Each structure stands twice: as structure tokens, then as C-alpha cells.
């Protein structure tokens, strides 16, 4: 398989591992449809959108939202594991 033919957005990765995908409509590199399709076919994906952030600049665009999103995601995982 060629790397260009590989797309996580087009097929499930077959994992039960929870994933957090943080993205911005203004990314500039990644199209939002890819993140949405990926989340649609992989049940353990949680999406968090950031407004106005460029690629790899999510934290810079909104430090509070970025850190709260990560903390909440990890807390939910730990709570589920403790059950």
C-alpha cells in the first residue's frame, strides 16, 4: 500500500483506545471533513474544535480551552477505568 492511499478517515482503525482529536476550521493543512469522517467511523474519537487556530497552534489560540479539554478528557478516562 502506498502512503498516499492510506487514510484513517476512510476506514476504521479497529481499536478500542479512546482518542481526542482537536482541530480548527482554519488549520490550513488538514481538512475538517477528514476529522469528522474519522470520528464518524471510529466510535472512540472525541472531537474538540478551536476557532481561528492554524495548524499546530491550537494551544496558542485558546490556552484555557486547550488545557481544559485535555484535563477533562484524561479525567473521564481515569473515571471510567476506576469503575
C-alpha positions in Angstrom: 0.0 0.0 0.0 1.3 3.5 -0.9 1.3 6.1 1.8 -0.9 8.4 -0.4 -3.6 5.6 -0.5 -3.7 5.3 3.4 -6.5 7.3 5.1 -7.7 7.0 8.6 -10.8 9.0 7.5 -11.8 6.3 5.1 -11.6 3.2 7.3 -11.8 2.4 11.0 -8.5 1.7 12.7 -10.1 -1.2 14.7 -9.1 0.0 18.2 -10.9 0.5 21.4 -8.4 3.1 22.6 -10.2 6.5 23.2 -8.8 9.3 21.1 -9.1 13.1 21.4 -8.9 15.0 18.1 -8.5 18.7 18.5 -8.8 20.7 15.3 -9.5 24.1 13.7 -11.5 25.0 10.7 -8.6 27.3 9.8 -6.0 24.6 10.1 -4.5 25.3 6.7 -3.3 21.7 6.2 -5.9 19.3 7.5 -9.5 19.5 6.1 -12.2 19.3 8.7 -14.1 16.7 6.7 -11.2 14.3 7.4 -11.6 14.7 11.2 -15.4 14.4 11.0 -15.2 11.3 8.9 -12.6 9.8 11.1 -14.8 10.4 14.2 -17.8 9.0 12.5 -16.3 5.6 11.7 -14.2 5.3 14.9 -16.5 5.3 17.9 -13.9 6.2 20.5 -13.0 9.5 18.9 -13.9 12.7 20.7 -13.7 16.0 18.7 -12.9 19.5 20.0 -13.0 22.4 17.7 -10.9 25.6 18.1 -11.8 28.8 16.3 -9.2 30.6 14.2 -6.2 28.4 15.1 -3.7 27.5 12.4 -2.1 24.0 12.1 -0.3 23.0 15.4 -1.3 26.3 17.0 -4.3 25.2 19.0 -2.9 25.9 22.4 -1.7 29.4 21.3 -5.2 30.2 20.1 -7.0 29.4 23.4 -4.9 28.2 26.3 -7.8 27.8 28.6 -9.9 25.7 26.2 -6.9 23.6 25.2 -5.9 22.7 28.8 -9.4 22.2 30.0 -10.1 19.9 27.0 -7.1 17.7 27.8 -7.8 17.7 31.6 -11.4 16.7 31.1 -10.6 14.0 28.6 -8.0 12.4 30.9 -10.3 12.7 33.9 -13.1 10.9 32.1 -10.7 8.1 31.1 -9.5 7.7 34.6 -13.0 7.7 36.0 -14.1 5.0 33.5 -11.0 3.0 34.4 -11.8 3.2 38.1 -15.2 1.7 37.6 
